[in-house]
Amino acid sequence: MHPRLKTALVVLYNCAAVFALMGTAEFVARTIQFHRHGPRSQYPRELRDRYAGWRSNPDFSDTFIHHNSEGFRRDRETPLEKPPDTVRIFLMGGSVAYGTEGIYDELDNRPPPRNNETIDYYLETELNARLPSRHWEVINAAVPGYRLHQDLARLLSVVLRYQPDYIVSLDGANDMGPLLKAPPHYDPYLIPEWTPGFDQLANPASLGSIRMFASTWLRNNSVLVRAIQDWMARRAQLRSARRDALIGTLKNSVRWEDLTSAQQTQYRISASQLDSYVRQVRQINAVLAVDHVRGLFVLQPELVLTHKPLAADEHRLDELTRRHQGNLYVYGMTSLYPQLAAELTADAAARGYGFLDLTDAFDTMRAQAFTDLCHLTPDANRVIAGRIFDTIAHAGN
């Protein structure tokens, strides 16, 4: 046999063996996923979105989470036409409103809340039980990772088509975190970590676009690749948390003097731009006013700010959060979050929208509420739903 032909056959054989091995591994991963969480768990939970960056995948469901065909986290469908004598409320926000598991699974590895353990479910149940003169729908349109400007994009591109009467926006951590690292002239719409990937997919101009397309295609279509990527991301996060936990001494109360000069400079930059959060709330409220939709903006609870009696796991989660996030995060949250709440309270009163500060929501709760720095247990979701119910009922709806 000709040497070149022999070499070509060896290469083809090796390629075929690699593809066969990968195909077998993918088949095994899909089979395991199917038996554990059902057939729709083989789809990615989020898809890229041309308006908001990403959105919930209507094809996804697993043992704990179900998306309906409109992409909302809900067991029932949501027709565009609102039923007669129905008050339709949309819950918007990020992973806390959506209902996800905690990020420190070494300390708390419970699964995410089920669809009947989320804030929207508890709120809808309480509204229909205690205000039965009308039918109430509370629809979970939150998406993990969303910030306020993405709430606005999703509101304009999707939610307003469903004739909402009320929008409840539960936010806080996802916007404050980037603000505490923001450069001067911060614009939340210009998120640098998203731009390269978007341009590589939508405006290809280099070989990197091929790599990005292949990576995106594999993530959307391969259970094995998605599982490996998610596992690697969580391992990297935990390694980072462990590393940070070994650095420095832990202080429950961080003072200005505890910040480095660079951190003090960053804090001044962040504090000077706190109004960017308030401005986005005003923008959403202005959009809602056009369609006569009422808005309730809710500032979510945070572990480093709570005054609740901490459960055993919460003590460990609080310590890990403070070590991992660092002094600037702790100082910024403890000083700027109350300032933000005060500014939103005054702005809501002046402009006529609803505002609810839930920093103190768990002050009398002894059961575990937090599963990490901000994500919540089902018991905590019920408490949040109760506070939102009181606000809506008090407003005379």
KOLTOR-636809 format. One record per residue (C-alpha): z, x, y; residue in three letters. Coordinates in steps of 0.1 Angstrom, whole numbers, plus 2048, in hexadecimal, padded with zeros to 3 digits. Layout:
ZXYAla;...
//
This chain:
800800800Met;7F780C823His;81681A834Pro;811805854Arg;80D7E683FLeu;82C7EF82BLys;8407F484CThr;8347D2859Ala;83E7C083ALeu;8617D083BVal;8647C585FVal;8597A2857Leu;8717A1839Tyr;88E7AC84FAsn;88579386ACys;883777850Ala;8A5782842Ala;8B5781864Val;8A675F86CPhe;8B175284AAla;8D475F850Leu;8D6750873Met;8C872F866Gly;8E272E84AThr;8FE735863Ala;8F171A87AGlu;8EF70285DPhe;91370A853Val;91F707877Ala;90E6E587BArg;91C6D885AThr;93F6E2863Ile;93C6D3886Gln;92D6B3878Phe;94A6AE85FHis;9656B7878Arg;9596A4897His;93B68F88FGly;916692894Pro;9166908BAArg;92E6AE8BCSer;9106C48B5Gln;9036BF8D8Tyr;9116D28F7Pro;92B6C090BArg;9196C892CGlu;8F56CB937Leu;8E66DB956Arg;8E16C2973Asp;8C86C598FArg;8E16B79A8Tyr;9046C399FAla;8FE6E2989Gly;9086D1969Trp;9126AF95CArg;92169F93CSer;90869C920Asn;904677916Pro;8FC6828F2Asp;91D6938EDPhe;93B6858DASer;9556948C3Asp;97768B8B3Thr;9886898D5Phe;96E6848EFIle;9526698F2His;93766790CHis;924647911Asn;8FE646916Ser;90364993CGlu;91566A937Gly;93865C941Phe;95666392BArg;95A63F91FArg;95962D8FEAsp;94661090CArg;92460F91EGlu;92260C944Thr;9055F594EPro;8F75FA971Leu;8FD5D5979Glu;9225D097ELys;92F5B196CPro;93B594981Pro;95E59498FAsp;9625B9985Thr;9725D5999Val;9615F598FArg;974616995Ile;96663898FPhe;97D656988Leu;96D676994Met;97869A994Gly;97A6B897CGly;98A6BF95BSer;9AC6AF963Val;99B68E96BAla;98469294ETyr;9A069B936Gly;99C6BD925Thr;9B26D4911Glu;9C66F1920Gly;9B7713924Ile;9D5727915Tyr;9D271B8F1Asp;9E97378E5Glu;A067248F5Leu;9F97008F3Asp;9DC6FA8DBAsn;9DC6D48DBArg;9BA6C38DCPro;9AD6B18FBPro;9B968E902Pro;9A56738F0Arg;992659903Asn;9B0641900Asn;9C765C90EGlu;9B666492FThr;9BF659953Ile;9A2640955Asp;9AC62F935Tyr;9D062B93FTyr;9C761F962Leu;9AE605955Glu;9C75F893CThr;9E25F5956Glu;9CC5E4970Leu;9C05CA957Asn;9E35C494AAla;9F45C196CArg;9D85B3982Leu;9C659B96APro;9B7585984Ser;99959D984Arg;9885B396AHis;98C5D8970Trp;9765F5964Glu;981619969Val;96563095FIle;96B65695AAsn;94E66796CAla;96168996FAla;9516A9963Val;9656C8959Pro;9626E3973Gly;9576CC990Tyr;9606D39B4Arg;95F6BA9D1Leu;93C6C19DBHis;9316BB9B7Gln;94469A9B8Asp;92E6919D6Leu;90E69B9C5Ala;9176879A6Arg;92166A9BCLeu;9006699CELeu;8EA6709AFSer;8FB65A995Val;91B64799DVal;9106329BBLeu;8F56229A5Arg;911611991Tyr;91E5FD9AFGln;94260B9B0Pro;95D5FA9C4Asp;9746179C4Tyr;97063D9BFIle;98F6509B5Val;98A6769B9Ser;9A468B9A8Leu;9A06AF9B3Asp;9B36CE9BFGly;9B36EC9A8Ala;98D6F19A4Asn;9896F29CAAsp;9A87059D3Met;9A27219BAGly;98172C9C9Pro;98F7279ECLeu;9AA7419E5Leu;98E75A9DELys;97674E9F8Ala;964766A10Pro;96275EA36Pro;94A741A3EHis;951732A1CTyr;938717A11Asp;9407079F0Pro;91C6FD9ECTyr;9127229EALeu;92372C9CAIle;9177509C3Pro;91F75099DGlu;907733998Trp;8E973F9ACThr;8DB75A995Pro;8DB744976Gly;8CB727989Phe;8B073D998Asp;8A874D976Gln;8A372A967Leu;893717984Ala;882734997Asn;87A74E97CPro;87077098BAla;87C78A971Ser;88079194DLeu;8A4785951Gly;897762953Ser;88B76492FIle;8AE76F924Arg;8BE753938Met;8A673992APhe;8AC745907Ala;8D274590CSer;8D172291BThr;8BA715900Trp;8D07238E4Leu;8F07158F4Arg;8E16F38F6Asn;8D26F38D3Asn;8E87098BDSer;90A6FF8B2Val;9117228A5Leu;9077338C6Val;91B71A8DAArg;93A71F8C4Ala;9387458C7Ile;9337448EDGln;95072C8F1Asp;9677408DATrp;95E7618ECMet;96575190EAla;987744903Arg;9907668F3Arg;986778913Ala;99C760928Gln;9B9765911Leu;9B678B911Arg;9B578A937Ser;9D4774937Ala;9E778B91FArg;9DD7AA933Arg;9E979A954Asp;A0978F943Ala;A127B493ELeu;A0D7BE962Ile;A297BD97BGly;A487A897EThr;A4878297FLeu;A5577199ELys;A5A74B99FAsn;A5774C9C5Ser;A3D7639D4Val;A4376E9F8Arg;A2A77AA12Trp;A3879DA0DGlu;A2F79C9E8Asp;A0A79B9F0Leu;9F57BA9F4Thr;9E47C0A15Ser;9C37B6A05Ala;9D37969F8Gln;9E178EA1AGln;9BF792A2AThr;9B077CA10Gln;9CB762A15Tyr;9C4761A3BArg;99F75CA33Ile;9A7740A1BSer;9C072EA31Ala;9A872EA4ESer;98F71BA3AGln;9A6700A2ALeu;9946E6A3EAsp;9756EBA28Ser;9886D5A0ETyr;9906BAA28Val;96C6BBA34Arg;95E6B4A12Gln;976696A0EVal;969689A2FArg;94668DA23Gln;94C679A03Ile;95F65EA16Asn;94265BA2FAla;929656A12Val;94063CA03Leu;943629A24Ala;91D623A25Val;91F60EA05Asp;942600A0DHis;9526119F0Val;97761A9F3Arg;98263E9EDGly;9A364B9E0Leu;9A76719E0Phe;9C167E9C9Val;9D06A19CBLeu;9D86AB9A7Gln;9F96B999BPro;9FC6DF995Glu;A146F197ELeu;A1F70B997Val;A276F09B0Leu;A396D799AThr;A5E6D099DHis;A616BF97BLys;A796CB961Pro;A636E294DLeu;A606DD928Ala;A616FB911Ala;A3C70190FAsp;A386FB935Glu;A5071793CHis;A3A72F928Arg;A1A720938Leu;A2972495BAsp;A31748955Glu;A0F750946Leu;9FE73D963Thr;A1175097EArg;A0A77296DArg;9E576B966His;9DC75B987Gln;9F077499CGly;A047749BCAsn;9E87699D3Leu;9E274A9BETyr;A077419BCVal;A0D7489E1Tyr;9ED7369ECGly;9F47179D7Met;A187149E1Thr;A10718A06Ser;9ED709A0ALeu;9EF6EC9F2Tyr;A0B6DAA05Pro;9F86E2A26Gln;9D96D2A17Leu;9EC6B3A0CAla;9FA6B0A30Ala;9D76B3A3FGlu;9C869AA27Leu;9E5681A2DThr;9DE683A53Ala;9B8681A4FAsp;9BA664A37Ala;9CF650A4FAla;9B8658A6CAla;997650A5AArg;9A3634A43Gly;99E641A20Tyr;9B8643A05Gly;9CB6639FCPhe;9E566A9E1Leu;9F868A9DEAsp;A0368D9B9Leu;A146AF9BCThr;A3569E9B5Asp;A27686999Ala;A3C69697DPhe;A5C69E98FAsp;A71686979Thr;A5C68B959Met;A6E69E93EArg;A5269E924Ala;A376B8926Gln;A1D6B0940Ala;A096D0944Phe;9F46E2929Thr;9EC6FF941Asp;9EB704966Leu;9DE6E196DCys;9D16CF94EHis;9E66B2941Leu;9F56A2922Thr;9ED67D91APro;A11674926Asp;A09685948Ala;9E867294AAsn;9FB652946Arg;A1265B963Val;9F4664979Ile;9E3643971Ala;A0363197AGly;A0464199DArg;9E06399A3Ile;9E6615998Phe;A036129B1Asp;9ED61F9CDThr;9D06079C5Ile;9E75E99C0Ala;9F95F19E0His;9D85F29F3Ala;9D25CD9E9Gly;9B65D19D0Asn;
//
